[in-house]
Amino acid sequence: MRGIYRGAAFGLITALSLTACGSGDSSDSNPLTGSSKDSGGGKSLVVGSANFPENQLLAEIYAEALEAKGLKVTRKFDIGAREVYYDQIVKGGIQVFPEYNGALLATAVDKTSTATGTEEINAELKKKLPSSVEILDSAEAQDKDSVTVTAETAEKYHLKTLADLKSVAGKWTIGAGSEFKTRTQGWVGLKKIYGVEFGKFQPLDAGAQSTLLKLLESDKVQAANIYTTDPAIVADKLVVLEDPKSLFSSQNVTPLVYKSAVNDTAKSALNAVSAKLTTADLQDMMKKLVNDKEDADTIAKEWLTKAGIVS
């Protein structure tokens, strides 16, 4: 599902692409706070994240919840898209990761799966994940992919659902992560399920969210793959097109862990996060992170304290 933004200019695209490609071997620095955070020497749990702010924030929440239980944590954030980090989890290089259950199933575990609901998706994951890893409890919180347009575009072309794009998409450009073009929950599914095929595809990188929004609002791309918890949707009055055929499945925030490294104390800490985290919480934290420019570790600690997970 994730890693969706890359800048429009060729130079920016190239620079960001090189950064993303090399990020799998990055240090344990926290890209959201600019600090290196390791809870101490000795054996520690490696908590990873993908290369977009929300996932990094969720990883920080996981890390602080684990540390509150006295566990040692090493942060390895900003790794890249699922195509980069998934094998690292399966092999144990990363041991705790905030995943999105529907995208995990459809893009890494079973690309032929037609499961759309939370319970159905999790049942398939439990059967089909490699034996070295498992999912823990899913949160109520979801952040789904979407195809989003400006209010002006929606009004002009009478767009309400993804199916309404069929008559106009051939002349349009959609902005999304490079992986969106090959995923069923993306370009492939739009054509297969809705008969929608865009004329052009503009790849974007996870670090260029503001660039994506500028491209959309300046009509350089006419549609964009934006996550539904993005505060710009409300702030800029964007229109998320309805998905009546469930192209985009449930995307509950769900811990994916390397079994042999995660003990009962760690599982309890991560499940406690899932038990409390709501979509409204995620939207509120993303507003603080993106719009208000607050530090991720501060936001994480504030939410964990409010949720009664840490004191």
N, C-alpha and C positions, 0 to 999 in steps of 0.2 A: 504494500500500500504506500509506503512512505518514501521521502526523499524527492520532493516535487519541484524545486525551483532552480532554474539556471538563468543567468543574465542573458539579455538579448544580443548585445554586441558580441562579435566573434571573439575579440580579445578576452572579454569577461568570461565567456563560455569556456574558452580554452584554459584560462587560469583556474577557474573553479573546478573544471573537470580534472585537472592535474592534482588539485588539492584533494578532491574526493577519492581519486584513485589511490593516493598515497596514505589516506587516512586510516587504513586498516592496520598500519604499523605505527600509529601515533602514540604519543606519550600518554600518561594518565592525567594530564591537565584537564581542568574543567573549562570548556570553551565558553560557557555562559558567564562564569565569574572571573575567568582569567587566572585562576589559581590552581596549583597542583595540590590535590587532596588525597592523601593516603592515611588511613587511620592508624598506621603503625607497622612495625616490623613483624616478621613471622608470617605464617600462612593466612591469607585473607581471601575473601570472596571478591571476584572480579565482576563488577557491575558495568554493563555496557549500554550504549545508546546508539541510535541511528543519527543521521546528520541533519536533523531539523529540531528547532527549539522545543517543541512540545515533548518530544521523546526524551530529550536531554533533561528537561524538567522532571518528567516521570522517573527517569533513572536516578536523579538526585533525591527524589522522595523515597525511592526504594533504598538508596544508600544510607540516608539518614535514619530511616526506620530500622535498618539492620544494625547500624552503629548504636542506636538507642538500646538495643538488646545486648550490647557488649561485644558484638562481632566486628572483626576487622574487615575493612572494605578498601579495595582499590578501584578507582574510577577509570573507565576506559570509554570516554564519550566521543561522539562525532565520528563514528566508524565509517558510515556510508549507508547505502540502501540494503535491503534484505538480501539481495543478490551477493553482497559483500560479507555481511556479518553472520548470516545463518549458519554456514559451515563452521565458523569459529565457535558458536555455541554448541553445536553437535559434537565437536571434538574437545570441548572443555576449556578452550582458551578464554572464553567468556562464560560466566556461570549463572548470572542473573540478568534478565533483559526484560524491559517493558514492551510487550508485544500487543498486537491488535488481532484478535483471534480469527476473524474472517479472512483478513488479508494473509495471515500466516498460512492458513489452510489452502487458500486458492493460489498463492504464488510460490509456496515453498514445499508444501507437503503433498497436496493432491490437486493439480491444476485442472482436473476434470470434475472436481466436486461441484455439486449444485446446491449444497447446503447454504441456507441464508439466515436462519434464526440462531440465536445464541446457544441454546441447548443442543441443537442439531450439530452445529459447528464444533462445539466442545467435545461431543461424543465422537465425532470423526477424528478429531485431533488426538484424543486419548487412544484410539485404535491404531492410528497411522503414523504418529511421530516416531522417529528413531528411538530405540530402546535407551539411549544414553540421556535423553531429555524428557521432560514432562511439563505440562501446564499446571499452574495452581488455580485458585479461585479467580473467576473473572469479576471485574468491577461492573457496576451499573454504568459507569462512565463509558461513553462511546465517542469516537471521532472518526467519521466516515469520509471517504472520498466523495467528491461531488463534481458535477459539471455546472459551473456558475457563470452567469452573465451579468452585465450591468442592468439596472432598472430600465434605462433608456432602450437598450437592445431588446429586453423582454417585452416592453410595451410596443415597440415598433414592429416586431415580427410575431407578436402574439404567442410568446413562448411561456409555457407553464410546465411541461414535462419534457423528458429527454426525447420522446417520440416526435415532439414538435420541431426538433432540429432537422429532421429528415429533408425538408424542402430547402433549407438554407445552408447547411453545413458544408456542402461541396464547394462553396465559394469562400469559406471561412478558414481561419487558423485557430487551432486550440493550443494553449500553452499548458505544459505538464512536464513532469519528470521524464527522463529518457526511457525509464522502464515502463511507463504508462502505455507506450506504443505497442509493447509486446504482451501485455497482460490481458487476461480475460476480463478482469475488472478494470477495464480501460478501453483503449482504442479497439481491440479485438472484439470485446463484448458489445461495445456500442454498435458495431456493424452487424454482429451476429444476432443480437437480441432486439435492437431497435431499428436496424437498417440505416444507421447514421454513420456516414464516413466524411470526415473533414477533408478539405482540400489540401491543407498544409498542417504540419506539426512543428511546434516550436519547443524544443527541449529546454528545460530550466533546472537550476540547481537549488538545493535546499537552503543555501545561504542568501538567496536573492528574492525573498518574498516581496520586498518593496518594489523590485523590478517587475515582478509578475503583475502586481496590482497596477503599476503605472502603464504597463503594456495593455492590460485589459481596459483601463479607464481612458486610455488614449486611442482605443480601437485598433491597436497594432496586432492584438489577438482579440478575437471576438468571443471566445469562451475559454475558461480556465479550470483546471483540476485543483480545487481549493478544499482544504479540510474544513469540515463543518464546525469546528470549534474556533476557527480563525476569527478574531475580533473584528477584522475588516468587513466581514459579511454584514454585521449590524451597523458598524460605524459608517461604511460607505454605501449602505442600502443596496447591496448586491442581491441578486436573485439566484437561489439554489434551485435548479430545475428538479422537479419531482421525478422519482424513480419507481413507477408503479410495478415494473417487472423485476425489481430487486437485482439489478445489475451489480450494485454495491451491497454486499452482505453486511450483517451485523459486525461491528468492529469494536467489541468491548476490550478495554485495557486489561491485559492478562499477563501475569508473570510467566515467562518461559525460563526454566532452570535446568542446569546440568545436574542430574540426580545425585551423583556420588559426592558432589561438593556441598550440597545444601542439606543441612540437618533440620530437625524438627523446630528448633528455635528460629531459624531463618525462615522456614515455611510459615510459621505462625506470624512472624513480623510482616511478611509480604501479604498474607491472606488478610491481615488486619487492615492493611491499606485498601485492598480490594473491597472489603466490607463497608468502607466509609466513602470511597471516592465516587462522586456523581458527575454526570455530564455538566451540570451547573457549576460544580466546583472547578472542573477543568476549564470551562469558558471563563470563569472569573480569574483563575490563575493566569490564563493566556493573555487576558487583557492587561494584567499587571506586568507580565513579562514583556509583551510586545509594545503596548501603547504607553505604559507608565515607566518602562525601562528599569523595573526593579530587578535585583539579582535573584537568580534561580534558587540559590541556597537559602536566601531569606524567605522567599515565597514558600519553599518546601517546608521549612521549619515552622512558619506561621500556620500552614494548613495542617501539618502533623500535630501541632499543639492544639489547634481548634478541634481537630477530630479526636483528641484524647489519646493519641498513639504515643506521643512523647510529652514530657512535662517540662 
